[in-house]
Amino acid sequence: MRVDSFRYPAFLLAFFLFALTGIAAGQTPGTGAISGMVYDPIGNLISNAEVLTANEATHVSRSVRTTPEGMFRVQLLPPGSYLVTVNAPGFASFQSQSIAVLVSETSRLDVMLAVAGATASVRVEANMQTAQLENSTLGTLVDETAIEALALSNRNFTQILGLAPGVVVDLPSATALGHGTQNVASNGSTPTDNNIQFNGIDANNLQENSAADSESSLVGTAIPAPDSIEEFRVQTANFDAAYGRGAGAKVDLVSKSGTNNLHGSAWEFVRNNIFNANDFFSKLDGQPRADMKQNEFGASAGGPIKRDRTFFFVAYQGLTDVNGLGTETHPVLPMLTADRSATTLGAQFCPAGHLDSMGQPATGYLTQAGGTQVACDGSNINPVALAILNAKLPGGQFAVPSPQAALPIGGTDPSDQFPQGESTFASPAHYREDQFTADIDHKLSQKNALAGRFFYSRQPETLPFSPNGAANLPGWGTNELGRNTMFVLADTHSFNSNLVNIAPFGYMRFDGTSAVANPLTAQSAGEGTPTGVVGLGANIPGLAINNFAFSIGDAGNPSQWQVTNSFTWQDSPWPRSRKW
């Protein structure tokens, strides 16, 4: 299945709508803003004062002037720490350091200028927490420190979305294969109502619109390494129109960028069998400790290509996972032996040969639907059933194996029960991911800046059982391959001190394939198929034995391929207020 989506925003209409209104309170996804008022010493508003903002890491600056009402608003700023300088004729220069600009938020800074000849200095600490006064949006910001410091079993940012108010999320499973991505529900909405954005561009697979994949061939939202994420914000209520795509949570993720200082990091996280105890069912069935090995490693680097002008950031992360716990199954099986001839099976399972304490045929041996019972010589056993019970996989083991351990016989009369056994299959699944991040920022001129963001990941995995739900016995595994591609190119242009425009283009691709192993054919068992197809290429269909708890065969989807391509163009002009 292939899905392509195109979005053509009516940015000219948006431009005129904004031009006819006052200073807009909304904020373009992936950016922040600084706003405030400028006063003189007695509290009068100062118009036409110059407000200069400079990113303290890159020295990229932008200036605006206050309105006749003394207001200013510097829009479309990349998240970071800023130095704000205010100048007005007849007044002393004012500077405020370390003003934090957060994604999807507007920082408030009110300035009182001293008269010329006096000095004024205001210092704002970088870790200072300020109240959000510009809007009533409910949500939570998770910054770089929290992302890297919080203990995440799979180093996945979706596992901390539950920190936001109104968000409900299941506890992450430490045995989940791969990243263990989780869906969340916000204020009663469903997970498909959520919207995840990557540097201001929708990063949702439109085929299902949820973070975690629901089918084997569907690829969920990309999960960048925490070390490549600058911050992200979760908004749960009262968000502005820029986030009006859905009724659920809005997740706005911003990746790291380079600065004037060269910096980097390297990491490795290890999980291994030697740190784990055996689980209850494996011990009960006499099986060894399941494999649970995970290595997550990588490195990042960022810095200047040309100081104060061009910056880069790159990162790589690899993840290998050998996991037998996440796909462990516990089928209940009849007490079969290696001799599966009709005579042996008849003697083992016929009701007439198994009497209860009252001398009557044990009811546990009677067929569930009644009717003809199994003859003690096996003469009436269906040839197809006999073929399935004797079918062997390419490795030589029975497709329906003998149980590993006998289950206790309960009930008021044990002689009236049918003996059953249980097995624990913890065949290891194998998962591998290689992901790459490359970001670049370039100041074309004092009024124009270009930002590029690229992410790619490739995740092949081999599962011992099909996630499509047919067999819970070994032999019907699945090979899957998922690929995420995200590309964002944004041009920010300052036409003058009162008009700034950002025009991003985004491309998102979700590419997934799935193929189920089919070691037995319908012809080998003398069985038909739901579609009526016959021949050597027809796989044995799914077969579930309800009296017990085991199943074999194909789930009906031997192979799948699903691709979603999303192309997004946006344009967001932010003019100063005008009076008409």
Secondary structure, 3 states (H helix, E strand, C coil): CEEEEEECCCHHHHHHHHHCCCCCCCCCCCCEEEEEEEECCCCCECCCCEEEEEECCCCCEEEEECCCCCEEEEEEECCEEEEEEEECCCECCEEEEEEEECCCCEEECCEECCECCCCCCEECCCCCCCCCCCCCCEEEEEEHHHHHHCCCCCCCHHHHHHHCCCEECCCCCCCCCCCCCCCCEECCCCHHHCEEEECCEECCCCCCCCCCCCCCCCCCCCCCCHHHEEEEEEEEECCCHHHCCCCCCEEEEEECCCCCCCEEEEEEEEECHHHCCCCHHHHHCCCCCCCEEEEEEEEEEEEEEECCCEEEEEEEEEEEEEECCCCCECCEEECCCCCCCHHHHHHHHCHHHCECCCCCECHHHCCCCCCCCCCCCCCCCCHHHHHHHHCECCCCCECCCCCCEECCCCCCCHHHCCCEEECCECCCEEEEEEEEEEEEEEEEECCEEEEEEEEEEEEEEEECCCCCCCCCCCCCCEEEEEEEEEEEEEEEEEEECCEEEEEEEEEEEEEEEEEECCCCECHHHCCCCCCCCCCCCCECECEEECCCEEEECECCCCEEEEEEEEEEECCEEEECCCCC
